[in-house]
């Protein structure tokens, strides 16, 4: 295992790995911010910018309490 560091410089590996992780994290954050569930430009957030949907069989709350 130690021979791999004779081929690659450990400092470069750490810097490139950190840059790769930072790129993935930034991409993930921007994708999540661009969804319809985050209204961070309006300052509301938490899906409050979504239009209320009418009750139908397709959007019933599935975690509703059971009747007694």
KOLTIFI-867809 format. One record per atom (N, C-alpha, C, CB): residue in three letters; x, y, z. Coordinates in steps of 0.05 Angstrom, whole numbers, padded with zeros to 5 digits, always signed. Glycine has a CB too. Example, Ala and Ser with C-alpha at 12.3 -4.5 7.8 and 13.67 -1.06 7.14 Angstrom:
// residues 2
ALA+00264-00114+00156;ALA+00246-00090+00156;ALA+00264-00066+00156;ALA+00226-00089+00181;SER+00257-00045+00142;SER+00273-00021+00143;SER+00258+00001+00157;SER+00282-00012+00114;
END
This chain:
// residues 68
UNK+00016-00024+00000;UNK+00000+00000+00000;UNK+00017+00025+00000;UNK-00019+00000+00024;UNK+00040+00024+00013;UNK+00057+00048+00015;UNK+00069+00056-00011;UNK+00078+00044+00036;UNK+00071+00037-00030;UNK+00084+00042-00056;UNK+00067+00061-00073;UNK+00088+00016-00071;UNK+00042+00063-00068;UNK+00025+00081-00085;UNK+00033+00110-00081;UNK-00004+00077-00078;UNK+00044+00117-00057;UNK+00052+00144-00052;UNK+00079+00151-00065;UNK+00054+00149-00022;UNK+00093+00130-00075;UNK+00117+00135-00091;UNK+00109+00142-00119;UNK+00135+00110-00091;UNK+00085+00135-00128;UNK+00076+00142-00154;UNK+00062+00169-00154;UNK+00057+00120-00165;UNK+00045+00174-00133;UNK+00030+00199-00131;UNK+00039+00215-00107;UNK+00000+00192-00129;UNK+00039+00241-00111;UNK+00047+00259-00089;UNK+00023+00262-00070;UNK+00055+00287-00101;UNK+00027+00256-00044;UNK+00005+00257-00025;UNK-00009+00285-00023;UNK+00014+00249+00002;UNK+00007+00306-00026;UNK-00005+00333-00024;UNK-00024+00338-00047;UNK+00018+00354-00024;UNK-00016+00330-00071;UNK-00033+00334-00095;UNK-00059+00317-00092;UNK-00018+00327-00120;UNK-00056+00292-00082;UNK-00079+00275-00079;UNK-00099+00287-00059;UNK-00070+00247-00069;UNK-00089+00298-00037;UNK-00107+00311-00017;UNK-00120+00336-00029;UNK-00091+00318+00008;UNK-00105+00352-00044;UNK-00117+00376-00055;UNK-00137+00370-00077;UNK-00094+00394-00067;UNK-00131+00351-00094;UNK-00150+00343-00115;UNK-00175+00330-00103;UNK-00137+00324-00136;UNK-00171+00313-00083;UNK-00194+00301-00069;UNK-00211+00321-00055;UNK-00184+00280-00049;UNK-00199+00341-00042;UNK-00215+00362-00029;UNK-00230+00378-00050;UNK-00197+00379-00013;UNK-00218+00385-00072;UNK-00231+00400-00093;UNK-00254+00384-00105;UNK-00211+00408-00115;UNK-00251+00358-00108;UNK-00272+00341-00119;UNK-00296+00340-00099;UNK-00262+00313-00124;UNK-00290+00337-00074;UNK-00311+00336-00054;UNK-00326+00363-00052;UNK-00300+00329-00026;UNK-00311+00385-00053;UNK-00324+00411-00052;UNK-00341+00416-00077;UNK-00302+00433-00051;UNK-00333+00406-00100;UNK-00349+00409-00124;UNK-00375+00393-00122;UNK-00333+00400-00149;UNK-00373+00369-00112;UNK-00397+00352-00109;UNK-00416+00364-00089;UNK-00389+00323-00100;UNK-00406+00374-00067;UNK-00423+00387-00046;UNK-00436+00412-00057;UNK-00406+00394-00021;UNK-00421+00429-00071;UNK-00433+00453-00082;UNK-00455+00446-00103;UNK-00412+00471-00095;UNK-00449+00427-00120;UNK-00469+00418-00140;UNK-00494+00408-00126;UNK-00458+00397-00158;UNK-00491+00392-00105;UNK-00514+00382-00090;UNK-00530+00405-00078;UNK-00505+00363-00068;UNK-00517+00425-00067;UNK-00532+00447-00055;UNK-00547+00463-00076;UNK-00512+00465-00040;UNK-00535+00468-00098;UNK-00549+00483-00119;UNK-00572+00468-00131;UNK-00529+00491-00141;UNK-00569+00442-00134;UNK-00592+00425-00143;UNK-00615+00426-00124;UNK-00583+00396-00148;UNK-00609+00424-00098;UNK-00630+00424-00078;UNK-00643+00452-00076;UNK-00619+00416-00051;UNK-00628+00473-00079;UNK-00639+00500-00078;UNK-00656+00506-00103;UNK-00617+00520-00076;UNK-00652+00492-00125;UNK-00667+00498-00149;UNK-00693+00482-00151;UNK-00650+00492-00173;UNK-00699+00466-00131;UNK-00724+00451-00132;UNK-00747+00469-00125;UNK-00723+00426-00113;UNK-00772+00459-00130;UNK-00795+00475-00124;UNK-00802+00476-00095;UNK-00819+00464-00140;UNK-00788+00460-00078;UNK-00793+00459-00050;UNK-00778+00480-00033;UNK-00788+00432-00039;UNK-00759+00493-00046;UNK-00744+00513-00031;UNK-00747+00540-00044;UNK-00714+00506-00029;UNK-00761+00558-00031;UNK-00766+00585-00042;UNK-00747+00604-00028;UNK-00796+00594-00038;UNK-00722+00600-00030;UNK-00703+00616-00015;UNK-00701+00644-00025;UNK-00676+00603-00015;UNK-00708+00649-00050;UNK-00708+00677-00059;UNK-00731+00693-00048;UNK-00709+00677-00090;UNK-00754+00680-00043;UNK-00777+00693-00031;UNK-00774+00696-00001;UNK-00802+00678-00037;UNK-00756+00681+00011;UNK-00753+00682+00040;UNK-00773+00665+00055;UNK-00755+00710+00049;UNK-00789+00650+00041;UNK-00809+00634+00055;UNK-00799+00606+00061;UNK-00835+00631+00038;UNK-00789+00591+00042;UNK-00777+00565+00046;UNK-00797+00544+00055;UNK-00755+00567+00065;UNK-00788+00520+00059;UNK-00802+00497+00070;UNK-00827+00491+00053;UNK-00811+00503+00098;UNK-00827+00496+00027;UNK-00849+00488+00010;UNK-00873+00506+00012;UNK-00857+00461+00016;UNK-00871+00529+00026;UNK-00894+00546+00029;UNK-00901+00561+00004;UNK-00889+00565+00052;UNK-00884+00560-00016;UNK-00891+00573-00041;UNK-00907+00556-00060;UNK-00865+00583-00055;UNK-00911+00531-00053;UNK-00926+00513-00070;UNK-00956+00520-00068;UNK-00921+00484-00061;UNK-00969+00517-00091;UNK-00998+00522-00091;UNK-01012+00499-00077;UNK-01009+00525-00120;UNK-01032+00504-00061;UNK-01046+00482-00047;UNK-01061+00465-00068;UNK-01066+00494-00026;UNK-01058+00439-00065;UNK-01071+00420-00083;UNK-01098+00412-00072;UNK-01053+00395-00088;UNK-01116+00408-00091;UNK-01143+00399-00083;UNK-01141+00369-00074;UNK-01163+00402-00106;UNK-01158+00362-00056;UNK-01158+00334-00046;UNK-01169+00315-00067;UNK-01175+00332-00020;UNK-01153+00295-00073;UNK-01162+00274-00091;UNK-01148+00249-00082;UNK-01155+00281-00121;UNK-01153+00228-00097;UNK-01141+00202-00089;UNK-01111+00202-00093;UNK-01154+00180-00106;UNK-01100+00220-00109;UNK-01072+00220-00115;UNK-01055+00235-00094;UNK-01067+00232-00142;UNK-01067+00254-00080;UNK-01051+00270-00061;UNK-01061+00268-00033;UNK-01049+00298-00070;UNK-01073+00246-00025;UNK-01083+00242+00002;UNK-01059+00238+00021;UNK-01102+00218+00004;UNK-01061+00249+00045;UNK-01039+00246+00064;UNK-01038+00217+00072;UNK-01043+00264+00088;UNK-01015+00204+00067;UNK-01013+00175+00072;UNK-01005+00169+00101;UNK-00992+00164+00054;UNK-00996+00188+00116;UNK-00989+00183+00144;UNK-01010+00194+00163;UNK-00962+00195+00150;UNK-01035+00195+00154;UNK-01057+00204+00171;UNK-01062+00184+00194;UNK-01083+00209+00155;UNK-01071+00193+00217;UNK-01076+00174+00239;UNK-01099+00154+00232;UNK-01083+00189+00265;UNK-01097+00131+00243;UNK-01118+00110+00238;UNK-01143+00117+00254;UNK-01108+00082+00246;UNK-01167+00112+00242;UNK-01191+00117+00257;UNK-01194+00097+00280;UNK-01216+00115+00238;UNK-01208+00106+00301;UNK-01212+00089+00325;UNK-01236+00071+00321;UNK-01215+00105+00350;
END
